[in-house]
Each structure stands twice: as structure tokens, then as C-alpha cells.
Amino acid sequence: MLDEIRIKGAAQHNLKRIDVALPRNKLIVVTGPSGSGKSSLAFDTIFAEGQRRYIECLSAYARQFIDQMEKPEVESVEGISPAISIDQKTISTNPRSTVGTITEVYDLFRLLFARVGTPHCPSCGRVVSSQTPEEILARIAEHAPGAKVRILAPVIKGRKGEYQRLFERLRKKGFLRARVNGALHDLEDDIPLEKNRKHSIEVLVDTVKIGPDAERRLRAAVEKALEVAEGEVLVVDESGKERFFSQTLLCPYCEVSLAELEPRNFSFNSPYGACPKCHGLGYQTTHNEWGEVELTDDVCPDCCGARLRKESLSVKIDGKNIHDIGELSIRDLLAECARLVFSPAQALVASRILKEIASRLAVMEELGMSYLQLNRKTASLSGGEAQRVRLAAQVGSRLRGVLYVLDEPTIGLHQRDNGRLIALLRSLRDDGNSVIVVEHDEQTIRSADYLLDLGPGAGEDGGFKVAEGPLAAVLAAPDSLTAQYLRGERSVPVPPARRKPAGWLVIRKAREHNLKSIDVRVPLAAMTAVTGVSGSGKSTLVYDILYKALENKLYKARQTVGAHDRIEGIEGLDKVVAVDQKPIGRTPRSNPATYTGLFAALRDLMARTGEARMRGYGPGRFSFNVPGGRCEDCEGAGVKKIEMHFLADVFVTCDRCDGKRYNKETLAVTYKGKSIADYLAMTVDDAYELLKAYPQVKRRLATLKRVGLGYIRLGQPAPTLSGGEAQRIKLTKELGRRATGRTHYLLDEPTTGLHFDDVRKLLEVLSELASLGNTVVIIEHNLEVIKYCDYIIDLGPEGGADGGRIVAQGTPEEVAASGDGSHTARYLKKALAGAGRPERKDG
């Protein structure tokens, strides 16, 4: 096999037909300015081709169930392995998906509880033990004399298959009838079953009238059923009431008989384990106006949010059921597993399962996720947490010879934990895998075996190879913007002076989640960074308490606010704006132009041209979402979807409009020689040069440029934007509104996906907001941002139960000098070294 991955003529998106040779089984970091083509190369070319080739090896039947990626625009790719992508978008938002299910640790606990768990009676709580055939007979005979009962042997319980051979075997053994999925059938008849559906089959052994005369017949029927069903028997009376008996488990006081324990009894995704009331969701459901099932905030009254049947929750190990285990933090769970003691026979089974559980939990702790619980829903995770949960699952799977492609795995991770993450990536490499990481973090860049720097600019100015090779070779490259920052020739400056607060916003006794009844002071008309290790309570403080409380007070909203006593100083604010990383839209029809309001201004501009006025066209004519000006063949989408059975759906460019979305009459209207479709296909930088004479358009385009988005196309579909790009587009929309000077801006890691140079540009924009009298609060791990802010609130000292306290607060200089209690202070001291001490200034 080739010892390198050779890519020839890569031209996906803005890549300029570049040739790249990357060493196999190495840790490779792809870096460069935002929009320089890093993701186009790593994900849309290398990963797409690796996955596409692997899927093409599968049968046509298997391929129809997999979303296949289209062939990238590249001449050739050699030496590539099957590829796995770990990015921030691929985590499931299904309410059934949890940290435990994604990492498969919960599956291992299901196995552990099924093998060594101690069953208890769900009614009285006593330990449940097995029962003899004599005890089973005595309990059946307790029915009123003369009552008719059917004795059935459950041979198949909820399993897929056609079972024709089973029916044949039962016929040969002399059985005449069987109950299949609740209905009785003669075994002589043809009983067709769907292969891919789950079925339950019980063979009818006898129908007996209970009484002294039938005692011998009843005994023979029960013994036969126990023999056929391997220790289980089902008794159904004339009213249809079923009683299940087992030679294994029965509570003698409540007469509750339990089925033999299997892993599926502990799965909330299986009817054998899920709570019958909420179907394993933990919450009550309702139907919305469209008839779709929606989750409510009301906890299920039967399982109290535990998702499982009461029988499953009654199985315990060391006094805890599987839900209790899932509620422990990873750190506490590791300690709990270490102190479990079993009998010698149980220890033989449990030791191997616990060893695997402990190794997976240790990986999660190494990745800085010791504060998470297995029961935590994946939908509630941040992008960085979600990515690291998937990374932990991959490390646990111990694959070899695979190509891993990761997108900024350091997002949401404190500097303290970066070293652990890098060590884990190196262990993946040492296991015989190739690891490609798209990253802006300096520590990760310096830790790479091989670097590929793309650029020199963004968008049309990017897509070239600027430098490649080991760190030393890239550092020597004169044209590399990345190298200039690494060499210290360029840097994000520390401001010459810190702003003096115009007042204080004080949160009293914040105690939601892990916050320890803290009083927090946020300076008004200044930039504040909320810092701390992952899980220390930053998002809880900023979003669950501060943002929701301000929304309720300023906008009369009805948000459920996190626990606190009160907030003082709100009278100094009249608006609150939260800018997060959620997508700006989920359909390709949503794009930066539509979201920022630029499209409306652009349509107005086109409608004012002489040609449009002569034809009587209004702004609506230039929308691709409504009939009139759009191409009706593709309904304004620009592409047509062709379903290919057993192959990936093919999107072909519409032959009527050539992908331009509009009909030819609309495209005939031009401004400065460009149609509406031409403007949507332009980058922000190019459109700015043509449209800067039009103030309403110029202001929005200028803001997009200032937040480092000059490279994106105005009509770029929203699903193709990264989380960081989406957040900066939202910021642009907010900056486009009329400033009151009393607005409170909340941002969550706005530097996601930003190169050093783009961080500098973004900070200048945020600084201007604060200088106008607005309050800016940023949750951030990036030291360049932290040292630039006027004030820092550092939470910790650790994550989870050990977090939620204020470790340090004050100006960056005060926090850096605060001592050893703060992890942030330790790294901030190095970042501020040699930068000079800024003065305070009045805002």
C-alpha cells in the first residue's frame, strides 16, 4: 500500500486544482485563514472520497439504506482508507439519543445488569428468586375450580424472522396450534411472517379445566411447556388475562413473576424495557396542530423520567438501578465501578464487562468530559462536547487502518485539557490510523507530525497551498499568514487601556445546576469574558439565568429561568441579544442574504432599475421562493432531485435556468451589468465593490466583511455553513439593527472556526459595540479573546459537582495575578507576558 495519500487536481469549491501528498498513519493538521478551503479539502474531498469508495464496495441492497456522498471534484485520489468524519453537526438530536448510547457505555451497563444484577419485586421491593415446577403448579391451581386455562410455551419473544422451520419442528413434535403475535393459528396452515418484523410465538400445549380430576393433565402440560420454552410457561384464562411463570424469578409475597433478564430489558428503545406510558422518552407527549407527536416538559408520572419499566428499574447492583448509574457523573461512575464487589462466580462475568466500561469512561475523562452523565441527552450538548463524545466512541471501538477527519476538536475545551486531547489523537495515530484535523488552535498546530497551510486569503483568494511539511518547514514559509502568527511577527494586541464600567449588573445567589449560590457582578458598557473548564457552569450562568431573566424582564417573555434570587441593575439595559451557533436555516433556500435582510434590499435595488420599472416588476419578482420571477421547472431551487434506486439521489442542475433559479425575463434585468442571480453567486467582497454606492446594502456587506465573512457567497445555502460562520452571520444581523447603546450582547465561543487574523477582526467589531455603551458578555476559551476583554469572570475550579464557584474575577491582569486556584490564570499569565499593562479608561 502507498505510504501517503495522494490527491491530484483537487478543485472542490474554491480549491485551485491543488496536488497534495499527505503521509499515512500520521497526525496531520490542516490550517489557514477562515474560508481558505480547509473543509473543502479535508471533508468534501478526502473524507467524501474515502467514504464513497468504501460504500461502493457494499451490495446494492445495503447501499439503498445509506446516504451516499457525491463524487468530489478531483482528478485522482490514491492511498486512501475507509474514512470516518467526526464534526460538530453529525450528533443526533433524537430525544432517545444520550451520551451513554452514543459512546455505547450504556449498552455495556445493560449487559452487566442482565448478567449480574439482582432482581427485586417492583411492588414490595423484596429480592426475587426462582420457582420450582411444584410452586408454579400450586399457583395455577389457585384459580377458581372449573375455570378453563390455556397452557402456552413462549418459544419466540419479539424477534425478527420467518420461523417456518420452527413451525415444521413443532408440527413434527405433535403440537397442533400456536399463538402468533396474539392470534391462534393451526400449525397445519401456512403462517407467513415478515422477515424484517419482530414476532412473538407461543405454542399451545393444552387447554385444561382446573380441578382435582385434571391435576395429572395440568402437571403434564406445565412440565411440557417448561421443557419446550426452557423454564417458562404462559397461562391464559377465559377472560384473556395472562399470567407468566418462570423457573427463574418470582416474588412469593406479591406473586409477581419476572422474565429472565436480558440486555433488552434495560433498553428504553425496546418495548421489552421501555416504560409503556411514555414509550421510553421519559416525558409526556402531545400532538401539535399538524398532528405530529411532540415532547412536553412534563415528566412521565409512571417512570418519573427514568424511561424504563418498573420491572427493569427494580434490578439493582450495589443498591443502584441502571437509571441511578446513568445519573452519576463520569468521574463518580469510574469510582463506583472500581469499588463494586461480586461473588466469585459473578466476578468471572462482571470483570470483563467492567474492564471495558472503565476504559471507555477513562477516555471520556481524558477528553475533559468528567462532568457529563450517561443519561444526558445529546441534543443538550454543545458542538464541541458532541464532537468529543463521538471521538470517545471511536477510540473505544479500537479500529485500525482507518482515516479519521476531525473539525476543530478543541472547541469548548479549556487549555488545560488540550494536552489530553492531543495525546488521544496521537494514540489513534499509534493504533495504525491516519488522523487529519482542521484546526486553528496553536497548541494543536505545534503538535502535528505534518502541517498543510492553505490560503493565502479566503474565498476566491484562497484554495492554494501556501506551506506544507513539518512545523519547522511551515515556520520558514514567508507568505504564510499562519506562520507569521506562530513566529510572533503578528499577534492579537492587548488593548492600550481597559474600559471603566458604567455600572454593574448583579446576579444574586445563582444556584441552577452546579452553581453554588454565587453572587456575580457583570460590568455594564464593557467586554466581559466568562471562562472556566468545561462543565464549570458558564452556559448555565449566562444563558439559563442571565439571558432568560433579561428576556422575561425586557420583552415580557415566559422563559423558565434558572434558580437565583434576583438580578440588580437591569434598568441600565433596554435590549438583550443572544448570538449562538445554531444553524441560520435548515433548507438550501435559506442563505446569508435572506437571513441578514440583504436580499430584501437587493430586490428593492433591482426593482428600481429602469428595465424593471418599464416591465412593471416589483421586488417580489426577484424572489426565488414565490412564483412569478423564479424558474418554475425547479421552483427556484436551481437543481432537480432525481431518485436513483440503490444509488445516492442525484441532484442535477436545472436545464431550463442553468442553476440560476430565475426565468429568463427576470435575468434580463441587470444593475451594473449583473442580474440578481449573479449577485447571489458573488462573494461578499466582490458584491461590496459593486454595491457600495447603495447605503442600505453597503452597511450590511461592510459588517459581513468586518466579522471575517468576506469570502462567503451571498446565496450560499445555510446547511453548508459551519457553526462559527452561522454565529457571525447572526452577529451581522444584530449589528445591522439601530444601536441603542444599552444593548446586552451574549456570545458563545464566537471564535469557533476563526484563524488568528480573523479573531483580531472580530474583536475590533465587538470592542466597537462596547465603546458605544453596549454590554458584551462572551463565553470563551480562546486566550486571545480573554486577554482582550475588560473583565473576566472565571468559574470552576473543575467541572460538574466540583465547579460552579467563582475562582477569580477582575481585569485580565488581576485574574492572571490571582494565584494557583484558577486554571485560566495560569495560561493567561503566559499570554499577557510582555504585552505591557493597559490602563483603565472611562467608557
Residue pairs with C-beta under 8 A, 6 or more apart in sequence:
1 24
1 79
2 24
2 78
2 79
3 23
3 24
3 79
4 21
4 22
4 23
4 24
4 79
5 20
5 21
5 22
5 23
5 24
5 46
5 77
5 78
5 79
5 80
5 403
5 434
6 19
6 20
6 21
6 76
6 77
6 78
6 79
7 18
7 19
7 20
7 21
7 22
7 41
7 45
7 46
7 74
7 76
7 77
8 19
8 74
8 75
8 76
8 77
9 17
9 18
9 19
9 74
9 75
9 76
10 17
10 18
10 19
10 20
10 40
10 41
10 45
10 72
10 73
10 74
10 75
11 17
11 73
11 74
12 37
12 40
12 41
12 44
12 45
12 72
12 73
12 74
13 37
13 40
13 44
13 463
14 35
14 36
14 37
14 40
14 459
14 460
14 462
14 463
14 711
15 37
15 40
15 41
15 45
15 463
16 463
16 464
17 75
18 41
18 463
18 464
18 465
20 41
20 452
20 465
20 468
22 28
22 434
22 436
22 450
22 452
23 449
23 450
24 79
24 81
24 434
25 429
25 432
25 433
25 434
26 429
26 434
26 435
26 449
26 450
27 425
27 426
27 429
27 435
27 437
27 447
27 448
27 449
27 450
28 434
28 435
28 436
28 437
28 448
28 449
28 450
28 451
28 452
29 437
29 438
29 439
29 444
29 445
29 447
29 448
29 450
29 451
29 452
30 38
30 41
30 42
30 436
30 437
30 438
30 439
30 452
30 454
31 38
31 438
31 439
31 440
31 445
31 451
31 452
31 453
31 454
31 482
31 755
32 38
32 453
32 454
32 455
32 462
32 466
32 481
32 482
32 755
33 455
33 456
33 457
33 458
33 462
33 481
33 755
33 757
33 758
34 458
34 708
34 711
34 724
34 725
34 753
34 754
34 755
34 758
35 458
35 459
35 462
35 709
35 710
35 711
35 712
36 454
36 455
36 456
36 457
36 458
36 462
36 463
36 755
37 454
37 462
37 463
38 438
38 454
39 407
39 438
39 722
40 463
41 452
41 454
42 405
42 407
42 436
42 438
43 85
43 87
43 405
43 407
43 438
44 72
45 72
45 73
45 74
45 77
46 77
46 80
46 83
46 403
46 405
46 436
47 83
47 85
47 403
47 405
48 69
48 70
48 71
48 72
49 71
49 72
49 74
49 77
49 80
49 83
50 80
50 81
50 82
50 83
50 403
51 69
51 82
51 83
51 85
52 68
52 69
52 71
53 80
53 82
54 82
54 83
55 63
55 66
55 68
56 63
58 66
60 646
60 647
61 646
63 646
63 647
64 645
64 646
64 647
67 648
68 647
68 648
69 648
70 648
70 650
70 651
80 403
81 401
81 402
81 403
81 433
81 434
82 401
82 402
82 403
83 402
83 403
83 404
83 405
84 394
84 399
84 402
84 403
84 404
84 405
85 405
85 406
85 407
86 387
86 390
86 391
86 394
86 404
86 405
86 406
86 407
86 409
87 387
87 405
87 406
87 407
88 383
88 384
88 386
88 387
88 407
88 408
88 411
88 722
88 723
89 383
89 723
90 390
91 97
91 102
91 378
91 381
91 386
91 387
91 389
91 390
92 102
92 378
92 379
93 378
93 379
94 378
94 379
95 281
95 282
95 283
95 295
95 377
95 379
96 268
96 269
96 280
96 281
97 377
97 378
97 379
98 106
98 326
98 374
98 375
98 376
98 377
98 378
99 105
99 372
99 373
99 374
99 375
99 376
99 378
99 381
99 389
100 106
100 107
100 109
100 326
100 374
100 375
101 107
101 269
102 378
102 389
102 390
102 393
103 360
103 364
103 374
103 389
103 392
103 393
103 396
104 360
104 393
104 396
105 357
105 360
105 361
105 374
106 326
106 374
107 263
108 353
108 356
108 357
108 360
109 266
109 322
109 325
109 326
109 357
109 374
110 263
110 264
110 266
110 267
110 322
111 263
111 353
112 317
112 350
112 353
112 354
112 357
113 261
113 263
113 266
113 315
113 317
113 322
114 261
114 262
114 263
114 265
114 266
115 261
115 346
115 349
115 350
115 353
116 317
116 342
116 346
116 349
116 350
117 261
117 315
117 316
117 317
117 322
118 127
118 315
118 316
118 317
119 127
119 128
119 249
119 258
119 261
119 314
119 315
120 126
120 127
120 128
120 314
120 315
120 316
121 127
121 128
121 251
121 253
121 254
121 256
121 314
122 256
122 310
122 311
122 313
122 314
123 251
123 254
123 256
124 251
124 253
124 254
125 314
126 251
126 253
128 249
128 250
128 251
128 256
128 258
128 314
129 249
129 250
130 246
130 247
130 248
130 249
130 250
131 245
131 246
131 247
131 248
131 249
131 250
131 252
131 257
132 247
133 222
133 223
133 226
133 247
135 250
136 222
136 226
136 233
136 245
136 247
137 218
137 219
137 222
139 243
139 245
139 255
140 149
140 210
140 218
140 222
140 235
140 243
140 245
141 210
141 215
141 218
143 149
143 210
143 237
144 210
145 210
145 211
145 212
146 209
146 210
146 211
147 209
147 210
147 237
147 238
148 207
148 208
148 209
148 210
148 237
148 238
149 207
149 208
149 210
149 235
149 236
149 237
149 238
150 204
150 206
150 207
150 235
150 236
151 204
151 205
151 206
151 207
151 208
151 218
151 221
151 222
151 225
151 233
151 234
151 235
152 179
152 202
152 203
152 204
152 205
152 225
152 233
152 234
152 235
152 236
153 202
153 203
153 205
153 224
153 225
153 226
153 228
153 229
153 232
153 233
153 234
154 200
154 201
154 202
154 229
154 232
154 233
154 234
154 244
155 166
155 170
155 201
155 202
155 203
155 228
155 229
156 163
156 166
156 199
156 200
156 201
157 200
157 259
157 272
158 198
158 199
158 200
158 264
158 270
158 271
158 272
159 198
159 199
160 195
160 196
160 197
160 198
160 199
161 193
161 195
161 199
162 192
162 193
162 194
162 195
163 193
163 199
163 201
164 191
164 193
166 201
167 178
167 187
167 191
170 178
170 187
170 203
171 187
171 188
175 187
175 203
175 204
175 205
176 186
176 187
176 188
176 204
177 184
177 185
177 186
177 187
177 203
177 204
178 184
178 185
178 187
178 191
178 201
178 202
178 203
178 204
179 185
179 201
179 202
179 203
179 204
180 191
180 193
180 199
180 200
180 201
181 199
181 200
181 201
182 200
184 204
185 191
193 199
202 229
202 234
203 228
205 221
205 224
205 225
205 228
206 217
206 220
206 221
206 224
208 214
208 217
208 218
208 221
210 218
222 233
225 232
225 233
225 234
226 232
226 233
226 247
231 246
231 247
231 248
231 260
232 244
232 245
232 246
232 247
232 248
232 259
232 260
233 244
233 245
233 246
234 242
234 243
234 244
234 245
235 242
235 243
235 244
235 245
236 242
236 243
237 243
243 257
244 257
244 259
245 257
246 257
246 258
246 259
246 260
248 258
248 260
249 257
249 258
249 259
249 260
249 261
250 256
250 257
250 258
251 257
251 258
258 311
259 265
261 315
262 272
264 270
264 272
264 273
265 272
265 273
265 309
265 311
265 312
265 315
266 273
266 308
266 312
266 315
266 322
267 273
267 274
267 280
268 274
268 275
268 280
268 281
268 282
268 307
268 308
269 280
270 280
273 280
273 308
273 309
273 312
274 280
274 307
274 308
274 309
275 282
275 300
275 302
275 303
275 306
275 307
275 308
275 309
276 302
276 309
277 300
277 301
277 302
277 303
278 284
278 285
278 300
278 302
278 303
278 307
280 307
280 308
281 295
281 300
281 307
282 299
282 300
282 303
282 305
282 306
282 307
283 295
283 296
283 297
283 298
283 299
283 300
283 305
284 295
284 296
284 298
284 299
284 300
284 301
285 293
285 294
285 295
285 296
286 293
286 294
286 296
287 293
287 294
288 294
297 560
299 305
300 307
302 310
303 309
303 310
303 313
306 313
306 321
306 323
307 323
308 322
308 323
312 321
312 322
313 321
313 322
313 323
314 321
315 321
315 322
317 325
317 340
318 336
318 340
318 341
320 336
323 375
325 333
325 336
325 374
326 373
326 374
326 375
327 373
327 375
328 336
328 373
328 374
329 370
329 371
329 372
329 373
329 800
329 801
330 361
330 364
330 365
330 369
330 370
330 371
330 372
330 373
330 374
331 365
331 370
331 371
331 800
332 801
333 361
333 374
334 358
334 361
334 362
334 365
337 354
337 357
337 358
337 361
338 358
340 350
340 354
342 350
359 396
360 392
360 396
363 392
363 395
363 396
363 424
364 370
364 372
364 388
364 389
364 392
366 420
366 421
366 423
366 424
367 388
367 391
367 392
367 417
367 420
367 421
367 424
368 388
368 413
368 414
368 416
368 417
368 420
368 421
368 533
368 534
368 799
369 385
369 388
369 389
369 392
369 534
369 535
370 535
370 798
370 799
370 800
371 514
371 534
371 535
371 798
371 799
371 800
371 801
371 802
371 803
372 385
372 389
372 535
372 800
378 386
378 389
381 389
382 411
382 412
382 539
382 748
383 411
383 412
383 581
383 723
383 752
384 408
384 409
384 410
384 411
384 412
384 413
384 534
384 749
385 412
385 534
387 406
387 407
387 408
387 409
387 411
388 409
388 413
388 421
391 406
391 409
391 424
394 404
394 428
395 424
395 427
395 428
398 431
399 431
399 433
400 431
400 432
400 433
401 432
401 433
402 433
402 434
403 433
403 434
403 436
404 428
404 433
404 434
404 435
404 436
405 436
405 437
405 438
406 425
406 435
406 436
406 437
406 438
407 438
407 722
408 437
408 438
408 439
408 440
408 441
408 752
408 753
409 421
409 425
409 437
409 439
409 444
410 418
410 421
410 439
410 441
410 443
410 444
410 781
411 749
411 752
412 534
412 749
412 781
413 421
413 534
413 781
414 531
414 532
414 533
414 534
414 781
414 823
414 824
415 443
415 781
415 783
415 823
415 824
415 827
416 533
416 823
416 826
416 827
417 533
417 534
418 441
418 443
418 444
419 443
421 444
422 443
422 444
422 447
425 435
425 437
426 447
428 435
429 435
429 449
437 444
437 448
439 445
440 751
440 753
440 754
440 755
440 756
442 485
442 486
442 756
445 451
445 471
445 482
445 486
446 471
446 486
448 471
449 470
450 468
450 469
450 470
451 467
451 468
451 469
451 470
451 471
451 473
451 474
452 465
452 467
452 468
453 465
453 466
453 467
453 468
453 474
453 477
453 480
453 482
453 483
454 462
454 463
454 464
454 465
454 466
455 461
455 462
455 464
455 466
455 479
455 480
455 481
455 482
456 462
456 464
456 466
456 479
456 480
456 481
457 711
458 708
458 710
458 711
459 683
459 685
459 710
459 711
459 712
459 713
460 683
460 685
460 686
460 711
461 711
462 711
466 477
466 479
466 480
466 481
466 482
467 473
467 474
467 477
467 479
467 480
467 482
467 483
468 474
474 480
474 482
474 483
474 486
475 483
475 486
475 487
476 483
477 483
481 490
481 755
481 756
481 757
482 755
482 756
484 490
485 491
485 756
485 757
490 756
490 757
491 756
492 756
492 759
492 760
492 763
492 784
492 787
492 788
493 760
493 788
493 835
494 787
494 788
494 812
494 832
494 835
494 836
494 838
495 767
495 788
495 838
496 838
496 839
497 838
497 839
497 840
497 841
498 790
498 791
498 811
498 812
498 838
498 839
498 840
498 841
499 523
499 525
499 526
499 527
499 770
499 771
499 790
499 840
499 841
499 842
499 843
500 526
500 840
500 841
500 842
500 843
501 523
501 524
501 525
501 526
501 790
501 791
501 843
502 523
502 524
502 525
502 526
502 572
502 773
502 843
503 523
503 524
503 525
503 569
503 572
504 521
504 522
504 523
504 524
504 568
504 569
505 521
505 522
505 523
505 524
505 546
505 567
505 568
505 569
505 570
505 572
505 573
505 744
505 775
506 519
506 520
506 521
506 522
506 567
506 568
506 569
507 518
507 519
507 520
507 522
507 541
507 545
507 546
507 564
507 567
508 519
508 564
508 565
508 566
508 567
508 568
509 517
509 518
509 519
509 564
509 565
510 517
510 518
510 519
510 520
510 540
510 541
510 545
510 562
510 563
510 564
511 517
511 518
511 563
511 564
512 540
512 541
512 544
512 545
512 562
512 563
512 564
513 537
513 540
513 544
513 562
513 804
514 535
514 536
514 537
514 540
514 800
514 801
514 803
514 804
515 537
515 540
515 541
515 545
515 562
515 804
516 804
516 805
518 804
518 805
518 806
520 541
520 793
520 806
521 809
522 528
522 546
522 775
522 777
522 791
522 793
523 775
523 790
523 791
524 569
524 572
524 573
524 775
525 770
525 773
525 774
525 775
525 843
526 770
526 775
526 776
526 789
526 790
526 791
526 843
527 766
527 767
527 770
527 776
527 778
527 788
527 789
527 790
527 791
528 775
528 776
528 777
528 778
528 789
528 790
528 791
528 792
528 793
529 778
529 779
529 780
529 785
529 786
529 789
529 791
529 792
529 793
530 538
530 541
530 542
530 777
530 778
530 779
530 780
530 792
530 793
530 795
531 538
531 780
531 781
531 786
531 792
531 793
531 794
531 795
531 824
532 538
532 794
532 795
532 796
532 803
532 807
532 823
532 824
533 796
533 797
533 798
533 799
533 803
533 823
534 799
535 798
535 799
535 800
535 803
536 795
536 796
536 797
536 798
536 799
536 803
536 804
537 795
537 803
537 804
538 779
538 795
539 748
539 779
540 562
540 804
541 793
541 795
542 746
542 748
542 777
542 779
543 578
543 746
543 748
544 561
544 562
545 561
545 562
545 563
545 564
546 567
546 746
546 777
547 576
547 578
547 746
548 557
548 559
548 560
548 561
548 562
549 559
549 561
549 564
549 567
550 567
550 570
550 573
550 576
550 744
551 557
551 559
551 576
552 558
552 559
552 561
553 567
553 570
554 570
554 573
554 574
554 575
554 576
555 576
572 742
573 742
573 743
573 744
573 775
574 740
574 742
574 743
575 740
575 742
575 743
575 744
576 743
576 744
576 746
577 734
577 743
577 744
577 745
577 746
578 746
579 727
579 730
579 731
579 734
579 745
579 746
579 747
579 748
579 750
580 727
580 730
580 748
581 723
581 724
581 726
581 727
581 748
581 749
581 752
582 723
582 726
583 718
583 719
583 721
583 723
583 726
584 590
584 592
584 595
584 718
584 721
584 726
584 729
584 730
585 591
585 594
585 595
585 718
585 719
586 718
586 719
587 717
587 718
587 719
588 637
588 717
588 718
588 719
589 624
589 625
589 636
589 637
589 717
590 717
590 718
591 599
591 680
591 714
591 715
591 716
591 717
591 718
592 598
592 684
592 704
592 709
592 712
592 713
592 714
592 715
592 716
592 718
592 721
592 729
593 599
593 602
593 680
593 714
593 715
595 718
595 729
595 730
595 733
596 700
596 704
596 729
596 732
596 733
596 736
597 700
597 733
597 736
598 697
598 700
598 701
598 714
599 623
599 714
600 619
601 694
601 696
601 697
601 700
602 622
602 676
602 679
602 691
602 697
602 714
603 619
603 620
603 622
603 623
603 676
604 619
604 696
605 671
605 691
605 694
605 697
606 612
606 617
606 619
606 622
606 669
606 671
606 676
607 613
607 617
607 618
607 619
607 621
607 622
609 669
609 670
609 671
611 668
611 669
611 670
612 621
612 669
615 665
615 669
617 629
617 666
617 669
620 626
620 628
620 629
621 628
621 629
621 666
622 629
622 662
622 666
622 669
622 676
623 629
623 630
623 636
624 630
624 636
624 637
624 638
624 661
624 662
625 636
629 662
629 663
629 665
629 666
630 636
630 661
630 662
630 663
630 666
631 638
631 654
631 656
631 657
631 660
631 661
631 662
631 663
632 663
633 640
633 654
633 655
633 656
633 657
634 640
634 654
634 656
634 657
634 661
636 661
636 662
637 654
637 661
638 653
638 654
638 657
638 659
638 660
638 661
639 651
639 652
639 653
639 654
639 659
640 651
640 652
640 654
641 649
641 650
641 651
642 649
642 650
642 651
642 652
643 649
644 650
653 659
656 663
657 663
657 664
657 667
660 667
660 675
660 677
661 677
661 680
662 675
662 676
662 677
666 675
666 676
667 675
667 676
667 677
668 675
669 675
669 676
670 678
672 690
674 682
674 690
679 687
679 690
679 691
679 714
680 713
680 714
680 715
681 713
681 714
681 715
682 690
682 713
682 714
683 710
683 711
683 712
683 713
683 714
684 701
684 704
684 705
684 709
684 710
684 711
684 712
684 713
684 714
685 705
685 710
685 711
687 697
687 701
687 714
688 698
688 701
688 702
688 705
688 710
691 697
691 698
691 701
692 698
692 701
692 702
699 736
700 732
700 736
703 732
703 735
703 736
703 765
704 710
704 712
704 729
704 732
706 761
706 764
706 765
707 728
707 731
707 732
707 735
707 761
707 762
707 765
708 728
708 754
708 758
708 761
708 762
709 725
709 728
709 729
709 732
712 721
712 725
718 726
721 729
722 752
722 753
723 752
723 753
724 750
724 751
724 752
724 753
724 754
725 753
727 747
727 748
727 750
727 752
728 750
728 762
731 747
731 750
731 765
734 745
735 765
735 769
739 769
739 772
739 774
740 774
741 772
741 773
741 774
742 773
742 774
743 769
743 774
743 775
744 774
744 775
744 777
745 766
745 769
745 774
745 775
745 776
745 777
746 777
747 766
747 776
747 777
747 778
747 779
748 778
748 779
749 778
749 779
749 780
749 781
749 782
750 762
750 766
750 778
750 780
750 785
751 759
751 762
751 780
751 782
751 784
751 785
754 762
756 784
759 782
759 784
759 785
760 784
763 784
763 785
763 788
766 776
766 778
767 788
769 776
770 776
770 790
770 843
771 843
773 843
778 785
778 789
780 786
783 827
783 828
783 831
784 831
786 792
786 812
786 824
786 828
786 831
787 812
787 828
787 831
787 832
787 835
789 812
790 811
791 809
791 810
791 811
792 808
792 809
792 810
792 811
792 812
792 815
792 824
792 828
793 806
793 809
794 806
794 807
794 808
794 809
794 815
794 822
794 824
794 825
795 803
795 804
795 805
795 806
795 807
796 803
796 805
796 807
796 821
796 822
796 823
796 824
797 803
797 805
797 807
797 821
797 822
797 823
807 818
807 821
807 822
807 824
808 814
808 815
808 818
808 821
808 822
808 824
808 825
809 815
810 818
811 840
812 828
812 832
813 832
813 837
813 838
815 822
815 824
815 825
815 828
816 825
816 828
816 829
816 832
817 825
817 829
818 825
819 825
820 826
